[in-house]
């Protein structure tokens, strides 16, 4: 006696499912970016010089990243940021950092045209207190010469970061560096 085709098809489907085969497997799950962050860790730069002068550096903690802000008295136009060794301006001496080195060069001076400093922290190796931060371990100053002012951020690892130029307050501007807490 012949079995009906529908019964044979049901039998094959049942055996397939029992052995782990599936007629239509769902697509593999992909993780959403951490906090929506899609930044990378490669070098970033805008090569335009400016007549702005660095006046202050400050840091802040956020839910998804740590932030360093460089305040300037005029509009900053350029910067260079990259993971790698941080050097003192003029001497090329390596600045030892706690953690993974992120070098930030602001294309602006930290002194007036008469040579008077507009930014001169009392401790060049620790310009901000970052104790308790998730990512930052140290923020250092590397000096300023011929339109290049250098900062270093020591991070707990090579993590994604972004660099922003924001206007204000007033005629000033801010160079902002955000480093994510994780990938």
N, C-alpha and C positions, 0 to 999 in steps of 0.2 A: 504494500500500500504506500502510495506516495504521500509525503507530507506537504501541506500547502506551503507555498512560497513565503507567505507572511510569517508563518511560524518559524521557518528556517532563518529569515532575516532577523526576527526577534531574538532567536538563539545566538546568532553571530554577534549582534549588538550587546547582548548580556555578557557573553564571553569576553568581548573586547573591553567593556567597562570593568569587568572583574579583574582583568589583567593590567589595568592602568591606562589603557588606550582611551582616547577621547576623540569624539567626532569634531569638536571645535574647541580648542584650548584657548583660554583668554590670553590676551597679550601680556608680556612680562611687565610687572610693575616698575615704574621708574620713580625714584625719590624726588620729591619737590626740592628746589633749592632752599638752603637754610635761610630762613627769614626773607625769602624772595631775593636773596643776594645772588647776582649773576656775574660779579666782578671776577677778575682773574688775578694772577700774581706776577704777570709779566711787566716789563718796564713801560712807563707811561710818561709822556712829555709833551710840552708845548714850548717851542723854542723862541718865543718873543721876549725881548728884554723890556724893562720898564724903568721909570724914574721913581717908583715907589720905594719906601723904606720900611724895613721890619721894625715894629714897635713893641710887640709882645708875643709870647707863646703861651698857650693854655691847653689843657686837655680835659676830656670828659668821658664818662662812661655811659653807654647806651645798652639797651636790651640785646642787640645783635652785634654790636661793634664798639671798639674804643676809638676815640677821636682826638686828633691833634689839630689845633687851629693856630695859624700864624697870622697875626693882625698886621696890616700895613696901612700907612697914612695916605696912600694914593692907590690907584688901580694897579694891581699886579697883573701881568699878562702871561708870564711863562714860568715853567718849572720842569724838573726832571726827577723822576722817582724810580727806584729799582732796588731789588734785593741784591746785596753785595756789600763789600767792605766800605766803611765810612772813613773818609780822610779829612784831616784838618786842612782848611784852606791855606794856601801859601806854602805849607811845609810838606804836605802829602803824608804826614804821619797818621798811621792807623789809629782810630779811636776804638778802644776795646769796649764792646757793648755786652750787656746781659741779654742773652737770647739771640735770635736770628736778626741780622742787620738789615734794616730798610733805610736806604739813603734818600734824603729829600733835599734837593737843591732848588731854592727859590731864586728866580732871576730878578733880584732886587738887592740893594745894599742894606746893611744894618748900621749905616753911618751917614752923616750929612755930606754935602759937597765940601765943607770945611774940615771933614775928618772927625767930627764929633759923633760918638756912638748914639744911635737911636735905639739900639738893643744891645745890652751887655749884662748877661745874667751873672750873678755872684758865683755860681757853680756851673761851669760849662758842661760837666759830666752828668749832671742831674738838673735839668732846667725846669722840671715839673715833677711833682710827687705823684707817682703812678702806683703806689702801694695798694694792693687789693684789686687792681684792674684785672679783667679776664684775659686780655691779650698783651697789653703793653707791659714791659718789664723795666724799660729805661727810655728817657728822652734826653738827648745830648745836643750840644751846640758845637759846630765845627768851625765857626768863624765866618767872616765875610770879606770878600775882596773882589774888586772890579765887576760888580753887579752879580756876584754869585754868593749866596748865603746858604750854608749847609747845616742840616739837622740830621740826626740819626734817631731812629726808633728801634729799640730792641724789643722784639716780639717773642712770644713763647714758641712760635713755629713760623714757617713760611705759609702765610695765610692770604686769602684774597683781600685786595685793598682797592680803594678808589681815591682819586684826587679831584677836588672841585675848586673852582674860583668863584667866590660869592661877592657881590657888591655890598658896600656899606660896612659899618654905619657912616653916614655923611659921605665925604669924598673918598673915604678909605675903601679897603677891600680885605678879604680873608682868603687864605689858601687853606683848604680843609683836607685832611688825610684821615680816612676812615679805614680801619683794619678789622675785618670780621673776626668773630670769636672762634669760628670753625668753618670748614668747607661745607 
